[in-house]
Amino acid sequence: MRIAAITVSVRLIRFRSPFKYDPAHSGAIRAMHVEVRAKNDRVGFGEALPYDDFTGETLQSTLAFVETYRDQWQREIADVDTLRAWAQVHREEIDWNPCAWTAVELAMLDVLGKDNQRSIEQLLELQPVPHPQPVTAVINDGAPHYFDAQLTHYICAGFRDFKIHLCGERVPERSRIDALLAGRFPPGIVRASAHRLWTDSGQAVEHLRWLEYPFWALEEPLAPGAFGELARLGEALNTRIILDHSCVRAEQLDSLGADAARWIASVRVAKMGGLFRALEVIARLRTLGIPIILGAQPRESRLLNRAALALVAPAGNLLLGLEGMFATLSPRDGGGESAIHLRPGGLVDGAALRHRAGHGLEIAQDDTLESDGV
Protein backbone atom coordinates (compact mmCIF):
# COMPACT_ATOMS: atom_id res chain seq x y z
CA MET A 1 0.00 0.00 0.00
CA ARG A 2 1.20 3.51 -0.77
CA ILE A 3 0.10 6.49 1.32
CA ALA A 4 -1.21 9.48 -0.62
CA ALA A 5 -1.90 11.85 2.27
CA ILE A 6 -2.05 12.14 6.03
CA THR A 7 -4.38 14.84 7.26
CA VAL A 8 -5.18 15.98 10.77
CA SER A 9 -8.13 17.97 12.06
CA VAL A 10 -9.64 19.02 15.38
CA ARG A 11 -13.06 17.52 16.11
CA LEU A 12 -15.52 17.82 18.94
CA ILE A 13 -16.57 14.96 21.20
CA ARG A 14 -19.80 15.73 23.01
CA PHE A 15 -20.76 14.04 26.27
CA ARG A 16 -24.21 12.68 26.89
CA SER A 17 -23.57 12.92 30.63
CA PRO A 18 -21.39 15.29 32.67
CA PHE A 19 -18.09 14.90 34.50
CA LYS A 20 -18.45 16.46 37.92
CA TYR A 21 -14.80 15.74 38.66
CA ASP A 22 -13.71 17.49 35.46
CA PRO A 23 -15.96 20.55 35.05
CA ALA A 24 -13.71 22.10 32.40
CA HIS A 25 -14.77 19.28 30.07
CA SER A 26 -18.32 18.75 31.29
CA GLY A 27 -19.95 19.30 27.91
CA ALA A 28 -17.42 18.53 25.19
CA ILE A 29 -13.74 18.22 24.44
CA ARG A 30 -11.62 18.79 21.36
CA ALA A 31 -9.76 15.82 19.93
CA MET A 32 -7.14 15.36 17.24
CA HIS A 33 -8.54 13.30 14.38
CA VAL A 34 -6.17 11.65 11.87
CA GLU A 35 -7.04 10.43 8.39
CA VAL A 36 -4.63 8.35 6.29
CA ARG A 37 -5.56 8.16 2.63
CA ALA A 38 -4.02 5.50 0.40
CA LYS A 39 -3.27 5.95 -3.31
CA ASN A 40 -6.35 3.83 -4.03
CA ASP A 41 -8.48 6.35 -2.05
CA ARG A 42 -9.19 4.07 0.89
CA VAL A 43 -9.17 6.06 4.14
CA GLY A 44 -8.22 5.05 7.68
CA PHE A 45 -9.22 6.92 10.84
CA GLY A 46 -7.52 7.48 14.18
CA GLU A 47 -8.12 9.63 17.24
CA ALA A 48 -6.18 11.26 20.07
CA LEU A 49 -7.46 12.98 23.18
CA PRO A 50 -4.34 14.44 24.82
CA TYR A 51 -4.22 14.56 28.62
CA ASP A 52 -1.64 17.13 29.73
CA ASP A 53 -2.04 16.03 33.37
CA PHE A 54 -1.17 12.45 32.48
CA THR A 55 0.93 12.10 29.34
CA GLY A 56 2.07 15.72 29.22
CA GLU A 57 0.52 16.11 25.78
CA THR A 58 -1.63 18.98 24.59
CA LEU A 59 -3.69 19.39 21.47
CA GLN A 60 -0.93 21.61 20.08
CA SER A 61 1.80 19.07 20.80
CA THR A 62 -0.13 16.24 19.14
CA LEU A 63 -0.63 18.33 16.02
CA ALA A 64 3.07 19.25 16.01
CA PHE A 65 4.04 15.58 16.31
CA VAL A 66 2.11 14.72 13.16
CA GLU A 67 3.61 17.67 11.28
CA THR A 68 7.12 16.59 12.28
CA TYR A 69 6.88 13.03 11.00
CA ARG A 70 4.17 13.16 8.34
CA ASP A 71 6.52 13.04 5.33
CA GLN A 72 8.61 10.28 6.90
CA TRP A 73 5.52 8.13 7.48
CA GLN A 74 4.41 8.61 3.89
CA ARG A 75 7.82 7.47 2.63
CA GLU A 76 8.52 4.62 5.03
CA ILE A 77 5.23 2.96 6.03
CA ALA A 78 3.57 0.62 3.55
CA ASP A 79 2.42 -2.39 5.59
CA VAL A 80 2.12 -3.75 9.13
CA ASP A 81 5.81 -4.69 9.29
CA THR A 82 7.04 -1.19 8.39
CA LEU A 83 4.50 0.36 10.75
CA ARG A 84 5.73 -1.84 13.59
CA ALA A 85 9.36 -1.12 12.68
CA TRP A 86 8.83 2.66 12.81
CA ALA A 87 7.29 2.33 16.26
CA GLN A 88 10.22 0.23 17.48
CA VAL A 89 12.88 2.60 16.17
CA HIS A 90 11.11 5.66 17.56
CA ARG A 91 10.21 4.32 21.01
CA GLU A 92 11.53 7.39 22.83
CA GLU A 93 9.52 9.80 20.67
CA ILE A 94 6.39 7.74 21.30
CA ASP A 95 7.13 7.74 25.06
CA TRP A 96 6.65 11.52 24.94
CA ASN A 97 3.74 11.45 22.47
CA PRO A 98 1.69 8.29 23.22
CA CYS A 99 -1.74 9.70 22.38
CA ALA A 100 -0.55 11.34 19.17
CA TRP A 101 1.12 8.17 17.92
CA THR A 102 -1.92 6.09 18.88
CA ALA A 103 -4.09 8.19 16.59
CA VAL A 104 -1.65 7.74 13.71
CA GLU A 105 -1.16 4.02 14.33
CA LEU A 106 -4.91 3.39 14.48
CA ALA A 107 -5.46 5.30 11.24
CA MET A 108 -2.66 3.33 9.58
CA LEU A 109 -4.05 -0.01 10.76
CA ASP A 110 -7.54 0.99 9.63
CA VAL A 111 -6.45 1.82 6.10
CA LEU A 112 -4.21 -1.26 5.89
CA GLY A 113 -7.10 -3.42 7.01
CA LYS A 114 -9.39 -1.90 4.41
CA ASP A 115 -6.72 -2.28 1.74
CA ASN A 116 -6.34 -5.98 2.55
CA GLN A 117 -10.00 -6.59 3.44
CA ARG A 118 -8.99 -7.79 6.89
CA SER A 119 -10.11 -6.83 10.37
CA ILE A 120 -7.67 -5.31 12.86
CA GLU A 121 -7.43 -8.68 14.59
CA GLN A 122 -6.65 -10.49 11.34
CA LEU A 123 -4.11 -7.84 10.39
CA LEU A 124 -2.25 -8.25 13.70
CA GLU A 125 -2.71 -12.04 13.72
CA LEU A 126 -4.83 -11.95 16.86
CA GLN A 127 -7.74 -14.17 17.76
CA PRO A 128 -11.17 -12.62 17.05
CA VAL A 129 -12.99 -10.92 19.90
CA PRO A 130 -14.72 -13.53 22.08
CA HIS A 131 -18.42 -12.74 22.45
CA PRO A 132 -20.28 -11.68 24.37
CA GLN A 133 -18.14 -9.84 26.95
CA PRO A 134 -19.37 -8.38 30.27
CA VAL A 135 -18.91 -4.62 30.53
CA THR A 136 -18.28 -2.62 33.70
CA ALA A 137 -20.94 -0.11 34.68
CA VAL A 138 -18.83 2.96 35.52
CA ILE A 139 -20.75 5.45 37.67
CA ASN A 140 -19.55 9.02 37.47
CA ASP A 141 -18.75 11.32 40.40
CA GLY A 142 -21.95 13.32 40.09
CA ALA A 143 -24.65 14.71 42.36
CA PRO A 144 -26.46 12.17 44.60
CA HIS A 145 -29.60 12.07 42.46
CA TYR A 146 -27.48 11.50 39.35
CA PHE A 147 -25.49 8.73 41.03
CA ASP A 148 -28.68 7.03 42.21
CA ALA A 149 -30.26 7.30 38.77
CA GLN A 150 -27.22 5.76 37.06
CA LEU A 151 -26.98 2.97 39.60
CA THR A 152 -30.68 2.12 39.22
CA HIS A 153 -30.37 2.16 35.43
CA TYR A 154 -27.44 -0.24 35.42
CA ILE A 155 -29.05 -2.60 37.94
CA CYS A 156 -32.23 -2.75 35.86
CA ALA A 157 -30.15 -3.38 32.73
CA GLY A 158 -28.60 -6.42 34.37
CA PHE A 159 -25.01 -5.26 34.84
CA ARG A 160 -22.96 -7.39 37.26
CA ASP A 161 -19.72 -5.41 37.44
CA PHE A 162 -19.55 -1.87 38.87
CA LYS A 163 -16.98 0.87 39.35
CA ILE A 164 -17.58 4.12 41.21
CA HIS A 165 -15.48 7.28 41.44
CA LEU A 166 -14.50 8.42 44.92
CA CYS A 167 -14.03 12.13 45.65
CA GLY A 168 -12.50 12.03 49.14
CA GLU A 169 -15.39 13.97 50.71
CA ARG A 170 -17.28 12.14 53.42
CA VAL A 171 -20.80 13.52 53.00
CA PRO A 172 -21.33 12.73 49.29
CA GLU A 173 -19.48 9.44 49.58
CA ARG A 174 -21.63 8.35 52.52
CA SER A 175 -24.68 8.86 50.32
CA ARG A 176 -23.17 6.74 47.54
CA ILE A 177 -22.19 3.97 49.93
CA ASP A 178 -25.74 3.91 51.32
CA ALA A 179 -27.04 3.50 47.75
CA LEU A 180 -24.62 0.62 47.15
CA LEU A 181 -25.64 -1.06 50.39
CA ALA A 182 -29.30 -0.69 49.46
CA GLY A 183 -28.52 -2.48 46.21
CA ARG A 184 -27.45 -5.56 48.21
CA PHE A 185 -24.55 -6.32 45.89
CA PRO A 186 -22.70 -9.56 46.57
CA PRO A 187 -18.98 -9.26 47.43
CA GLY A 188 -16.54 -8.82 44.58
CA ILE A 189 -18.51 -6.80 42.04
CA VAL A 190 -17.85 -3.17 43.06
CA ARG A 191 -14.47 -1.48 42.69
CA ALA A 192 -13.52 2.15 43.21
CA SER A 193 -11.44 4.71 41.33
CA ALA A 194 -9.60 7.07 43.68
CA HIS A 195 -6.94 8.65 41.50
CA ARG A 196 -4.35 10.43 43.66
CA LEU A 197 -6.87 11.39 46.34
CA TRP A 198 -4.34 10.82 49.14
CA THR A 199 -0.62 11.43 49.66
CA ASP A 200 0.12 8.38 51.82
CA SER A 201 -1.39 5.03 52.66
CA GLY A 202 -2.33 6.07 56.22
CA GLN A 203 -4.69 8.80 55.01
CA ALA A 204 -6.27 6.47 52.49
CA VAL A 205 -6.74 3.66 55.02
CA GLU A 206 -8.40 6.01 57.53
CA HIS A 207 -10.90 7.34 54.97
CA LEU A 208 -11.70 4.00 53.39
CA ARG A 209 -12.19 2.25 56.73
CA TRP A 210 -14.61 5.01 57.67
CA LEU A 211 -16.64 4.24 54.52
CA GLU A 212 -17.00 0.62 55.66
CA TYR A 213 -17.57 -0.74 52.18
CA PRO A 214 -15.73 -3.83 50.88
CA PHE A 215 -14.41 -2.60 47.53
CA TRP A 216 -12.67 -5.55 45.97
CA ALA A 217 -10.15 -3.26 44.26
CA LEU A 218 -8.98 0.37 44.36
CA GLU A 219 -7.70 2.20 41.31
CA GLU A 220 -4.41 3.95 42.13
CA PRO A 221 -5.42 6.06 45.17
CA LEU A 222 -1.86 7.39 45.67
CA ALA A 223 0.78 9.01 43.46
CA PRO A 224 1.85 7.01 40.38
CA GLY A 225 4.80 4.73 41.02
CA ALA A 226 4.37 4.63 44.83
CA PHE A 227 4.37 0.83 44.74
CA GLY A 228 5.50 0.35 48.34
CA GLU A 229 2.79 2.61 49.75
CA LEU A 230 0.19 1.12 47.43
CA ALA A 231 1.12 -2.39 48.56
CA ARG A 232 0.80 -1.37 52.22
CA LEU A 233 -2.60 0.14 51.51
CA GLY A 234 -3.79 -3.00 49.78
CA GLU A 235 -2.59 -5.19 52.63
CA ALA A 236 -4.18 -2.98 55.32
CA LEU A 237 -7.58 -3.07 53.59
CA ASN A 238 -7.29 -6.59 52.17
CA THR A 239 -8.00 -5.28 48.69
CA ARG A 240 -6.29 -5.31 45.32
CA ILE A 241 -4.68 -2.26 43.72
CA ILE A 242 -5.40 -1.30 40.12
CA LEU A 243 -2.45 0.43 38.47
CA ASP A 244 -3.33 3.08 35.90
CA HIS A 245 -0.78 5.89 35.59
CA SER A 246 1.79 3.50 37.08
CA CYS A 247 1.31 1.06 34.20
CA VAL A 248 2.14 2.71 30.90
CA ARG A 249 5.14 0.76 29.55
CA ALA A 250 6.20 -2.85 29.90
CA GLU A 251 9.45 -1.98 31.69
CA GLN A 252 7.54 -0.36 34.56
CA LEU A 253 6.17 -3.74 35.56
CA ASP A 254 9.58 -4.91 36.77
CA SER A 255 9.00 -2.75 39.88
CA LEU A 256 6.05 -4.84 41.05
CA GLY A 257 8.05 -7.67 42.58
CA ALA A 258 6.68 -11.15 43.07
CA ASP A 259 3.32 -10.20 44.64
CA ALA A 260 1.20 -10.59 41.52
CA ALA A 261 -1.87 -11.28 43.66
CA ARG A 262 -1.83 -7.69 44.92
CA TRP A 263 -1.91 -5.92 41.55
CA ILE A 264 -4.25 -5.41 38.60
CA ALA A 265 -3.18 -3.47 35.52
CA SER A 266 -5.41 -1.02 33.65
CA VAL A 267 -4.50 -1.28 29.97
CA ARG A 268 -5.76 1.50 27.72
CA VAL A 269 -4.54 1.81 24.14
CA ALA A 270 -3.91 5.56 24.05
CA LYS A 271 -1.93 5.83 27.29
CA MET A 272 0.26 2.90 26.19
CA GLY A 273 1.04 4.53 22.86
CA GLY A 274 -0.91 2.30 20.50
CA LEU A 275 -1.89 -1.32 20.01
CA PHE A 276 1.63 -2.66 19.43
CA ARG A 277 2.83 -1.31 22.76
CA ALA A 278 -0.36 -2.35 24.55
CA LEU A 279 0.24 -5.90 23.31
CA GLU A 280 3.79 -5.73 24.71
CA VAL A 281 2.42 -4.76 28.12
CA ILE A 282 -0.16 -7.55 28.03
CA ALA A 283 2.51 -10.10 27.14
CA ARG A 284 4.58 -8.97 30.15
CA LEU A 285 1.51 -9.06 32.43
CA ARG A 286 0.78 -12.61 31.31
CA THR A 287 4.35 -13.60 32.18
CA LEU A 288 3.93 -12.09 35.67
CA GLY A 289 0.40 -13.47 36.10
CA ILE A 290 -1.06 -10.02 36.80
CA PRO A 291 -4.78 -9.61 35.94
CA ILE A 292 -5.95 -6.99 33.46
CA ILE A 293 -8.73 -4.45 33.06
CA LEU A 294 -9.19 -3.20 29.50
CA GLY A 295 -10.96 -0.21 28.06
CA ALA A 296 -10.68 3.42 27.07
CA GLN A 297 -10.37 6.64 29.05
CA PRO A 298 -13.75 8.10 30.07
CA ARG A 299 -13.69 10.89 27.47
CA GLU A 300 -12.53 8.79 24.54
CA SER A 301 -14.94 7.95 21.76
CA ARG A 302 -15.66 4.84 19.77
CA LEU A 303 -12.38 4.54 17.81
CA LEU A 304 -10.36 3.91 20.96
CA ASN A 305 -13.11 1.80 22.48
CA ARG A 306 -13.07 -0.35 19.36
CA ALA A 307 -9.28 -0.67 19.56
CA ALA A 308 -9.55 -1.97 23.13
CA LEU A 309 -11.69 -4.88 21.92
CA ALA A 310 -8.73 -6.17 19.90
CA LEU A 311 -6.94 -6.77 23.22
CA VAL A 312 -9.65 -8.98 24.74
CA ALA A 313 -8.36 -12.25 23.27
CA PRO A 314 -4.68 -11.51 24.08
CA ALA A 315 -5.65 -10.75 27.70
CA GLY A 316 -7.32 -14.14 27.87
CA ASN A 317 -8.17 -15.54 31.29
CA LEU A 318 -6.41 -12.63 33.02
CA LEU A 319 -9.17 -10.24 31.91
CA LEU A 320 -11.17 -9.01 34.91
CA GLY A 321 -13.07 -6.08 33.44
CA LEU A 322 -13.93 -4.19 30.29
CA GLU A 323 -14.59 -0.47 30.67
CA GLY A 324 -15.82 2.32 28.42
CA MET A 325 -17.61 0.35 25.72
CA PHE A 326 -20.74 2.53 25.74
CA ALA A 327 -19.19 5.06 23.36
CA THR A 328 -19.17 2.39 20.67
CA LEU A 329 -22.81 1.42 20.84
CA SER A 330 -24.28 3.81 18.30
CA PRO A 331 -21.77 4.79 15.62
CA ARG A 332 -23.09 6.25 12.40
CA ASP A 333 -21.21 3.84 10.22
CA GLY A 334 -21.58 2.89 6.61
CA GLY A 335 -24.70 0.77 6.87
CA GLY A 336 -26.39 2.88 9.50
CA GLU A 337 -26.09 0.00 11.98
CA SER A 338 -23.79 -0.33 14.95
CA ALA A 339 -20.95 -2.81 14.66
CA ILE A 340 -21.05 -3.28 18.42
CA HIS A 341 -24.20 -4.01 20.38
CA LEU A 342 -25.07 -3.99 24.07
CA ARG A 343 -27.01 -7.09 25.04
CA PRO A 344 -29.18 -7.55 28.12
CA GLY A 345 -27.11 -8.20 31.21
CA GLY A 346 -24.45 -5.62 30.35
CA LEU A 347 -22.78 -7.74 27.68
CA VAL A 348 -21.05 -6.17 24.69
CA ASP A 349 -21.31 -8.00 21.39
CA GLY A 350 -18.97 -7.07 18.57
CA ALA A 351 -19.37 -10.20 16.48
CA ALA A 352 -19.94 -8.12 13.35
CA LEU A 353 -16.39 -6.77 13.64
CA ARG A 354 -15.06 -10.13 12.46
CA HIS A 355 -16.53 -9.48 9.04
CA ARG A 356 -15.59 -5.80 8.66
CA ALA A 357 -12.30 -4.50 7.31
CA GLY A 358 -10.11 -2.29 9.49
CA HIS A 359 -11.86 -0.96 12.58
CA GLY A 360 -15.24 -1.81 11.09
CA LEU A 361 -16.45 1.74 11.77
CA GLU A 362 -16.96 4.07 8.81
CA ILE A 363 -16.89 7.63 10.12
CA ALA A 364 -18.40 10.37 7.97
CA GLN A 365 -16.42 13.54 7.33
CA ASP A 366 -18.93 15.68 9.21
CA ASP A 367 -19.55 13.17 11.99
CA THR A 368 -19.61 14.56 15.51
CA LEU A 369 -18.15 11.92 17.77
CA GLU A 370 -19.95 11.15 21.01
CA SER A 371 -19.02 9.61 24.34
CA ASP A 372 -21.20 8.68 27.29
CA GLY A 373 -18.85 10.35 29.74
CA VAL A 374 -18.82 7.49 32.20
C-alpha positions, -999 to 999 in steps of 0.1 A, spaced: 0 0 0 12 35 -8 1 65 13 -12 95 -6 -19 118 23 -20 121 60 -44 148 73 -52 160 108 -81 180 121 -96 190 154 -131 175 161 -155 178 189 -166 150 212 -198 157 230 -208 140 263 -242 127 269 -236 129 306 -214 153 327 -181 149 345 -184 165 379 -148 157 387 -137 175 355 -160 206 350 -137 221 324 -148 193 301 -183 188 313 -199 193 279 -174 185 252 -137 182 244 -116 188 214 -98 158 199 -71 154 172 -85 133 144 -62 117 119 -70 104 84 -46 84 63 -56 82 26 -40 55 4 -33 60 -33 -63 38 -40 -85 64 -21 -92 41 9 -92 61 41 -82 51 77 -92 69 108 -75 75 142 -81 96 172 -62 113 201 -75 130 232 -43 144 248 -42 146 286 -16 171 297 -20 160 334 -12 124 325 9 121 293 21 157 292 5 161 258 -16 190 246 -37 194 215 -9 216 201 18 191 208 -1 162 191 -6 183 160 31 192 160 40 156 163 21 147 132 36 177 113 71 166 123 69 130 110 42 132 83 65 130 53 86 103 69 55 81 75 44 86 39 78 75 26 85 46 50 52 30 60 36 6 36 24 -24 56 21 -37 91 58 -47 93 70 -12 84 45 4 108 57 -18 136 94 -11 127 88 27 128 73 23 163 102 2 175 129 26 162 111 57 176 102 43 210 115 74 228 95 98 207 64 77 213 71 77 251 66 115 249 37 114 225 17 83 232 -17 97 224 -6 113 192 11 82 179 -19 61 189 -41 82 166 -16 77 137 -12 40 143 -49 34 145 -55 53 112 -27 33 96 -40 0 108 -75 10 96 -65 18 61 -42 -13 59 -71 -34 70 -94 -19 44 -67 -23 17 -63 -60 25 -100 -66 34 -90 -78 69 -101 -68 104 -77 -53 129 -74 -87 146 -67 -105 113 -41 -78 104 -23 -83 137 -27 -120 137 -48 -120 169 -77 -142 178 -112 -126 171 -130 -109 199 -147 -135 221 -184 -127 225 -203 -117 244 -181 -98 269 -194 -84 303 -189 -46 305 -183 -26 337 -209 -1 347 -188 30 355 -207 54 377 -195 90 375 -188 113 404 -220 133 401 -247 147 424 -265 122 446 -296 121 425 -275 115 393 -255 87 410 -287 70 422 -303 73 388 -272 58 371 -270 30 396 -307 21 392 -304 22 354 -274 -2 354 -291 -26 379 -322 -27 359 -301 -34 327 -286 -64 344 -250 -53 348 -230 -74 373 -197 -54 374 -195 -19 389 -170 9 394 -176 41 412 -155 73 414 -145 84 449 -140 121 457 -125 120 491 -154 140 507 -173 121 534 -208 135 530 -213 127 493 -195 94 496 -216 83 525 -247 89 503 -232 67 475 -222 40 499 -257 39 513 -270 35 477 -246 6 471 -256 -11 504 -293 -7 495 -285 -25 462 -274 -56 482 -246 -63 459 -227 -96 466 -190 -93 474 -165 -88 446 -185 -68 420 -178 -32 431 -145 -15 427 -135 22 432 -114 47 413 -96 71 437 -69 86 415 -43 104 437 -69 114 463 -43 108 491 -6 114 497 1 84 518 -14 50 527 -23 61 562 -47 88 550 -63 65 525 -67 37 550 -84 60 575 -109 73 550 -117 40 534 -122 23 567 -146 50 577 -166 42 545 -170 6 557 -176 -7 522 -157 -38 509 -144 -26 475 -127 -55 460 -101 -33 443 -90 4 444 -77 22 413 -44 39 421 -54 61 452 -19 74 457 8 90 435 18 70 404 48 47 410 44 46 448 44 8 447 55 4 483 28 26 498 2 11 474 11 -24 486 8 -14 522 -26 1 515 -38 -30 498 -26 -52 526 -42 -30 553 -76 -31 536 -73 -66 522 -80 -53 487 -63 -53 453 -47 -23 437 -54 -13 401 -25 4 385 -33 31 359 -8 59 356 18 35 371 13 11 342 21 27 309 51 8 296 62 -29 299 95 -20 317 75 -4 346 62 -37 356 96 -49 368 90 -27 399 61 -48 410 80 -77 426 67 -111 431 33 -102 446 12 -106 415 -19 -113 437 -18 -77 449 -19 -59 415 -43 -54 386 -32 -35 355 -54 -10 337 -45 -13 300 -58 15 277 -45 18 241 -39 56 241 -19 58 273 3 29 262 10 45 229 -9 23 205 -19 -13 200 16 -27 194 28 -13 228 -4 -23 246 2 -59 233 38 -57 247 24 -48 281 -2 -75 280 25 -101 271 46 -90 302 15 -91 324 8 -126 313 44 -136 322 39 -121 357 4 -135 361 -11 -100 368 -48 -96 359 -59 -70 335 -87 -44 331 -92 -32 295 -110 -2 281 -107 34 271 -104 66 290 -138 81 301 -137 109 275 -125 88 245 -149 79 218 -157 48 198 -124 45 178 -104 39 210 -131 18 225 -131 -3 194 -93 -7 196 -95 -20 231 -117 -49 219 -87 -62 199 -69 -68 232 -96 -90 247 -84 -123 233 -47 -115 241 -56 -108 277 -73 -141 279 -82 -155 313 -64 -126 330 -92 -102 319 -112 -90 349 -131 -61 334 -139 -42 303 -146 -5 307 -158 23 284 -176 4 257 -207 25 257 -192 51 234 -192 24 207 -228 14 208 -243 38 183 -218 48 156 -231 62 124 -212 38 102 -216 29 66 -247 8 69 -264 29 95 -261 0 120 -238 -3 150 -210 -28 147 -211 -33 184 -242 -40 204 -251 -40 241 -270 -71 250 -292 -76 281 -271 -82 312 -244 -56 303 -228 -77 277 -211 -62 247 -213 -80 214 -190 -71 186 -194 -102 165 -199 -81 134 -164 -68 136 -151 -101 125 -165 -95 90 -156 -58 87 -123 -45 73 -101 -23 95 -119 -10 126 -152 -18 111 -165 17 118 -170 41 88 -169 76 101 -184 104 80 -164 135 73 -189 157 92 -196 132 120 -196 146 155 -181 119 178 -200 112 210 -190 96 243 -212 87 273 -189 104 297 -188 75 322 
